[in-house]
Amino acid sequence: MDNMTIYNAVRRVPDEAKKPIKAGRLKGMTDINPMWRIKSLTEQFGACGIGWYYEVTEKDYRTINNEVVVTVDINLYIKVDGEWSKPIYGTGGSKMASMEKNGLYVNDEAVKMATTDAISVAAKSLGMAADVYWNNDNTKYNEQKKDNTDYSAEEANVMKKMETTKVDKVQAITLEGLANSYGADIPGLLKYFKVNSFEEMTEMQCGQCKQMLIAKYEKKKGTIGAK
């Protein structure tokens, strides 16, 4: 197995697992069915609990402007060639309680949604859905896809939206939590992206910041190796 084997095996999301977001703040972006990630992890490593598993390392609740946000941190583990990996960090968030037009709305699935989000972030470090999140990683595969104009148009639209759409409170808190967990230089990060706070970042900057944090700090620990 070479360094890109897993990445290339899970980078492309099948059309049936993608759903365009047609309304709201994320209109024009792509929603990925979370069960596709579970299926992909199972295909690559085996059943959950046997070839891969995750553990919740922290669960946090914060109240901001009468809204409650839950964030979940996990460590994902995969078995490669009979050996368990070191922890692959993931963090996710969701609103548990928010004020809407008709009053307070309580989401009783917020923790589950935050956990699912954390799994997707951890799996992203393996290259999961890479072609959706970052279409600048040019490979022979991408060259073959250029003839598919529908796919390219969709990806271009997603990238355009990400460049201008601001992150929401959940994303900002989650990103800040990720930076703190890695002991990152937060003032330096904000200066690099030319913003005063994480809430001022765009979707694109948020994704780039996550990639920088994971690449810089996970590399020190090593994402593959004996546990």
C-alpha positions in Angstrom: 0.0 0.0 0.0 1.4 3.4 -1.0 0.7 6.7 0.7 -2.2 7.6 -1.7 -3.9 4.2 -1.8 -6.6 5.1 0.8 -6.9 8.7 -0.4 -7.6 7.7 -4.0 -10.0 4.9 -2.9 -12.3 7.3 -1.0 -11.8 10.7 -2.7 -14.7 10.5 -5.2 -18.3 10.7 -4.0 -20.9 8.9 -6.2 -23.7 10.9 -7.6 -26.3 9.0 -5.6 -24.6 10.1 -2.3 -24.6 13.8 -3.2 -27.5 16.1 -2.9 -27.5 19.8 -4.0 -28.5 22.3 -1.3 -31.3 24.3 -3.0 -32.2 26.8 -0.2 -30.8 28.6 2.7 -27.3 30.0 3.5 -25.6 27.0 1.9 -27.6 27.1 -1.3 -25.6 25.8 -4.2 -23.3 23.6 -2.1 -23.4 19.9 -1.9 -24.7 17.7 1.0 -23.0 14.3 1.3 -25.0 11.4 2.7 -23.3 10.4 6.0 -24.0 6.8 5.4 -21.7 6.9 2.3 -18.8 7.6 4.7 -19.7 4.7 6.9 -20.0 2.5 3.8 -16.6 3.7 2.6 -14.9 3.2 5.9 -16.4 -0.3 6.1 -15.3 -1.1 2.5 -11.7 -0.1 3.2 -11.2 -1.3 6.7 -14.0 -3.7 7.7 -17.0 -3.5 10.0 -17.2 -0.7 12.6 -15.7 -2.0 15.8 -13.5 -4.5 14.0 -11.7 -2.6 11.2 -12.4 0.9 12.4 -14.0 2.7 15.3 -14.2 6.1 17.0 -14.3 7.3 20.6 -15.8 10.5 21.9 -13.1 12.5 23.7 -15.0 15.6 24.6 -18.5 17.0 24.4 -19.1 20.6 25.1 -22.2 22.8 25.4 -22.1 26.6 24.9 -24.8 29.3 25.1 -24.4 32.2 22.7 -27.2 34.8 22.4 -29.8 32.5 23.8 -28.8 29.7 21.5 -27.2 26.4 22.7 -24.4 24.9 20.6 -23.0 21.4 21.2 -19.6 20.4 19.9 -18.2 16.9 19.9 -14.6 15.8 19.6 -13.6 12.3 18.5 -10.7 10.2 17.7 -11.1 7.8 14.8 -9.0 4.7 14.5 -8.5 2.4 11.5 -6.8 -0.9 11.1 -4.2 -1.1 8.3 -2.2 -4.3 7.7 -3.3 -5.7 11.1 -2.2 -2.6 13.0 -4.3 0.1 14.6 -3.6 3.7 13.6 -2.9 6.5 15.9 -5.9 8.7 16.7 -7.3 10.7 13.8 -8.9 13.8 15.3 -12.3 15.1 14.2 -14.6 17.8 15.6 -18.2 18.6 14.8 -20.9 20.9 16.0 -24.7 21.5 15.8 -27.3 23.8 17.3 -29.2 22.2 20.2 -31.5 25.1 20.9 -32.1 28.1 18.8 -34.6 31.0 18.6 -36.8 30.9 15.6 -39.7 32.9 14.3 -42.2 30.9 16.4 -40.1 30.6 19.5 -37.4 28.4 20.9 -36.6 25.3 18.8 -34.9 22.3 20.5 -33.1 19.8 18.3 -33.0 16.5 20.2 -30.7 15.1 17.5 -28.0 17.8 17.9 -25.5 15.5 19.6 -25.9 12.8 17.0 -25.5 15.4 14.2 -22.4 16.8 15.9 -20.9 13.4 16.2 -21.7 12.6 12.5 -20.0 15.9 11.6 -17.0 15.0 13.7 -16.6 11.6 11.9 -16.8 13.4 8.5 -14.0 15.8 9.6 -11.8 12.9 10.8 -12.5 10.9 7.6 -11.6 13.9 5.5 -8.0 13.5 6.8 -8.0 10.2 5.0 -9.1 11.8 1.8 -12.8 11.0 2.2 -14.8 13.1 -0.4 -11.7 15.0 -1.3 -12.9 15.8 -4.8 -15.9 17.6 -3.4 -14.0 19.6 -0.8 -11.0 20.5 -2.8 -11.0 20.4 -6.6 -7.5 21.9 -7.0 -5.8 18.6 -6.2 -5.0 17.8 -9.9 -4.4 14.2 -10.7 -4.9 11.9 -13.6 -8.3 11.2 -12.2 -9.2 14.9 -12.4 -8.0 15.1 -15.9 -10.4 12.3 -16.9 -13.3 14.2 -15.2 -12.8 17.4 -17.1 -14.9 16.1 -19.9 -17.9 15.8 -17.5 -19.1 19.4 -17.8 -22.0 18.8 -15.3 -19.6 17.7 -12.6 -17.1 20.5 -13.3 -19.9 23.1 -13.2 -21.2 21.8 -9.9 -17.7 21.9 -8.3 -17.1 25.4 -9.7 -20.4 26.6 -8.2 -19.5 25.1 -4.8 -16.1 26.7 -4.8 -17.6 30.1 -5.7 -20.1 29.9 -2.9 -17.5 28.9 -0.4 -15.4 31.9 -1.3 -18.1 34.4 -0.4 -20.3 32.6 2.2 -19.5 33.4 5.9 -19.3 30.6 8.4 -22.1 30.2 10.9 -21.7 30.3 14.7 -21.4 26.5 14.9 -18.6 26.3 12.3 -16.8 29.2 14.0 -16.9 27.6 17.5 -16.0 24.2 16.1 -13.0 25.7 14.2 -11.9 27.6 17.3 -12.1 24.4 19.4 -10.0 22.6 16.8 -7.4 25.3 16.9 -7.3 25.3 20.7 -7.1 21.5 20.9 -4.0 21.6 18.8 -2.5 24.5 20.7 -2.4 26.5 17.6 -1.3 30.2 17.4 -4.8 31.6 17.0 -3.7 35.3 16.6 -1.3 34.1 13.9 -4.0 32.1 12.1 -6.4 35.0 12.1 -3.7 37.3 10.9 -2.9 34.9 8.1 -6.5 34.8 6.9 -6.8 38.6 7.4 -9.8 38.4 9.8 -10.4 39.5 13.4 -12.3 36.4 14.5 -13.2 32.9 13.2 -16.8 34.2 12.6 -15.4 36.5 9.9 -14.0 33.6 7.9 -15.6 32.4 4.7 -16.5 28.7 4.1 -13.4 28.5 1.9 -11.1 30.0 4.6 -12.6 27.7 7.2 -11.8 24.7 5.1 -8.3 25.9 4.3 -7.7 26.6 8.0 -8.9 23.1 9.0 -6.5 21.6 6.4 -3.6 23.7 7.7 -4.3 22.6 11.3 -4.6 18.9 10.5 -1.6 18.9 8.2 0.6 20.8 10.6 -0.3 19.2 13.9 -1.4 15.7 12.9 1.8 15.3 11.0 3.7 15.7 14.2 1.9 12.8 15.8 1.5 10.7 12.6 -1.9 9.6 11.4 -0.9 6.0 10.5 1.1 3.7 12.7 0.8 1.3 15.6 -1.5 2.5 18.4 
